[in-house]
Amino acid sequence: MSILSELWWTGVRAAGGQAAVQRALENNPSILAGGKNRQAVAPVEVIAVGKAAASMARGALGLLPVGTPGLVVTKRGHVGTLGADYKQLEVIEAGHPIPDVQSLLAGQRLYERVRALSSNSHLLMLISGGASALAERLPPGVSLVDWQRKTEDLVASGADIQAVNSERSKLSLIKSGRLLKAFSGAKATVLAISDVAGDEHSVIGSGLGDPRYLACPTYSATVAANATAREAIVQAARSQGLVVQENKERLYGDLYDVAHQIARTLRRGPAGLYLWGGEPTITLPEHPGKGGRNQALTLALARELTGITQTTTQAFEVLVAGTDGTDGPTSAAGGWLRDSSIYTRAELDDALLRADAGTLLGSHNELFVTGPTDTNVMDLALCLKR
C-alpha cells in the first residue's frame, strides 16, 4: 500500500461513524443514563440519516439496551450487515446524489416516527453528510421530478454545499429543523459527522438535525469532521518520520483556482507532506462525462504541474479523494497523480472541458477506489514532495 493511501485511510478511520459515536456516548454517560431525569433512562429511538448512518447507528446500538428500535436511512450499498445484525431496525436505502422515490419514503417515515414518540421519550438523532438527498418530505404541488431537476441544476451550477443545502431547505417540510419540531418528547441528543465548512448543525444535511428548534432539554455535538481526519494523518505521518509542511482546510472555491494555489505551494515549498481538506466547486457542462470533483482536481493539478521539468514532476505523489468513498456519481473515491508526464496537455484540456476526468484517469489506472468508508468528512488531498 502506498504511504499516501495508508495515511488517507488512517484519517478516514479516525473519523469513522461507529468509533465517533461510541466516543461521544462514552464521554457523556448522561446521554445513556438520562442524568437526574429517570423518566428518560436511555434513548428509546435511534434515528440515523446520511452516508455514515449505518456505522453511526452501530456505534450507538452497541451501548444501548438490546432491542432499542430505530430508523436508518442511507445510500444504497452503505448498509453493510446492520439490518441483519439489528433486526428491530427499519432500514431504507435511497438515492444519492440524485434523490429518488425511496428518498420520499424515507422523509415520510422520519416524520411519522419522530412525531409518534411519547412525551417522556428520549430521541437519539445521528446525522451525516448525504442526508439532504437521502430523505425528503415535499410540500403539495412539488413532485419528485421537480425536486430531482432542482437537485441536478444545483449540483451542476458550481454552488458550494452551503448554498445547495440552503436551496434544498426552501422546498422541504423536514429540513432546517422542521423535522425536530415534530418531536414532543422529554429529551433529545443530536450527534453529527460534518461534511461542511464550519461544522454547523444548521447546514449539515440541510439542517435535518438542527437542534435549535427543540423545546426539550437537548445535547448536541459534532463528533467527527475534516479536522479529525487531518489530525490523525498528521500524527501518523510524523510517527513515520515525515515532515508535515502544511495542514489546512483550504479546498474551497473554484476547483481550478484551488489547483493553481496548491500547485504554486508545491512548487515553492520544501520536501515533505502537504495536506488539505474541504470541498472545491466545479461548474459542469450540459452533458458531463465520468468523474467527480476529486478526479477533476487531480487532472487540474496534473495540468498545473506539467510545465515543471520531468525530474521535478516525478518527485510529487498526489492523492485526492472523497472520505465517503465516492466522488460524484462514480464508484471511485478520487484519483492519483504520480507522474503528470503521462498525460498530454491536449488530453488534460479535453477531459477537464468535458468533465470526463474519470475516463482519462481510468485509462492510466490512476483511479482510487475504496468502496463505502463509514464516514463523510468532505475531501482530502495529500501530496508527498520528495
PyMOL commands that set and color helices and strands:
alter all, ss='L'
color gray80, all
select helices_A, chain A and resi 3-14+17-27+29-33+38-40+53-61+82-85+101-116+131-134+144-156+161-170+180-182+204-207+211-213+226-239+255-268+293-305+310-313+340-342+345-353+357-363
alter helices_A, ss='H'
color red, helices_A
select strands_A, chain A and resi 45-49+70-75+89-94+122-127+187-193+218-224+244-251+272-278+316-322+334-337+367-368+379-385
alter strands_A, ss='S'
color yellow, strands_A
deselect
rebuild
show_as cartoon
